[in-house]
Amino acid sequence: MFKQLQNSLLLNHPLLWNIKIVPMLAITIGLNLLFFIIGFLMGSIDFTGNENWSSDTNVMVNFFAVTAAVLITIMWLVYYFRNNAFKSYYTKGRQSLFTEWLLILAICLLNCLYTASYSFAKDLRARSYFSEQEFSHRADIIGMASIFVQGGYNDDGQYTDTTAETAVVQHRDYMEYKGKRYPLNSLFNKALSGFSYNKSEKDSLNELRVKSWLLSNRKDSVLWLMKEFDKIAKSHNLHGNITPQQWFNLVYDYPDFTSSTIVGRNKEIERWDNNQYERYDAVTTVEPLYDSAHDTISNIIKVIDGATRVYPKYYVPFEIIKESYSTISSAWVAPDIDGEALTVYFYFAIMLSLLIFAFRVTSGRSWLIAAISLGILSMLSGVFSLITSSGGAYLFFWLIVTILLMAIYFGYALYNKEKEHSAVVLNTILWLMPWVLPMIYMSILSLYDHERYGINHVRTPFERWLDENASGMMYFNIALILVYMYFVTLSIKKWKGLAEA
């Protein structure tokens, strides 16, 4: 069947046959599907914290993805470059070159997306555990519950006394909240441990919400929060050694909330290099291992193979839940593959397709000369920019002028039907034209960045617009490339018909 399909393409669509579109689509789509499945499997989250995939696994998968892409590209080009109807002056349609470049671009893009398929599938799997609304609710519960477990404080009591001749760091044993003083170990001094999914404003509101319950002595609301956290823990088969009611009784100490008992975040805390505890070779009761001098919780400590493990007397499975839900949070707010990341893949595919297309329509000799010339030109421009301390704006300006001069020269050669030496220029134009708009954008930004060093610089509306629309510019430039390449391919077809001398 496959052989018959290839023979049919050879007779009816020789371009599709020569570019090996059927086998390339089968291979690239199949590999993208394979890496998607691998990513979906590896994106699973073990909420018990035992078998989450390590970063080394991601590196290995990405390595194989890149290796596969390189090998497939090499094998494809070996077969694709065997025949070249354009160089052999076979009759071709008006839009044939543009169609051929689009096919090259499609193959390059699919062949570059293996790592993207893997990363997208991992994030998709992480987001699939809960709807966004459900995850938002759970993130709020977990964040607010962090107030009632062992953790950081907003105010450490240190301040700088500037009344003396020299500033002196002082320490006070209280903090202020809502105009009232509380001890430093008060729950009013606790910092909420939130997720990246919740913006800082929402975390601040959740923190105010919990502390308003404490101020108004709303016991039912605090107990409800602990019960909701316990439901989340039990849904993942996680358990502490206290019930929500016991948790409430241990930490709820109205009105100052300075309970001497602190609930641990996990079953055990492993600490290394604690030489002061090496003398313990059996289970014993010691003072706590927390940063704050005001914490007075009883812990059990044991030294095993040089590692100190602290076993809190009371704990809830907060740390394990926080770690798992942080992964889901990142998948929602900062996925590895988003619109901006896809533009990077698209630009890489465009540049690779133009390198292949330029070799296809010119020759290996002119392609190599253009590459060497462009490298030398870029180095000279960079060195001159450094010597003159003109910054990036001049470098971009110089490259833009160079590209425009080459485009003018190619147009002049085409108009006067003088083909000599224009193949090198054509290669350079194909490679550099996609970067004209980004370089103009970066040149303007560089000029504004230079002005920002001035005193009392005020950003203009146009400057703010530039900062906020970098992604939009890149999307527009991709569309622009697709449009102008249509007209460039028409010019190349005319150029090919010119006499060599």
Secondary structure by P-SEA (a helix, b strand, c coil): caaaaaaaaaaccaaaaaaaaaaaaaaaaaaaaaaaaaaaaaacccccccccccaaaaaaaaaaaaaaaaaaaaaaaaaaacccccccccccccaaaaaaaaaaaaaaaaaaaaaaaaaaaaaaaaaccccaaaaaaaaaaaaaaccccccccccccccccccccbbbbbbbcccccccccccccccccccccccccccaaaaaaaaaaaaaaaaacaaaaaaaaaaaaaaaaaaacccccccaaaaaaaccccccccccbbbbcccbbbbcccccccccccbbbbcccccccccbbbbbbbbcccbbbbbbccccaaaaaaaaaaaaaaaaccccccaaaaaaaaaaaaaaaaaaaaaaaccaaaaaaaaaaaaaaaaaaaaaaaaacccaaaaaaaaaaaaaaaaaaaaaaaaacccccaaaaaaaaaacccaaaaaaaaaaaaaaaaacccccccccaaaaaaaacaaaaaaaaaaaaaaaaaaaaaaaaaaaacccc
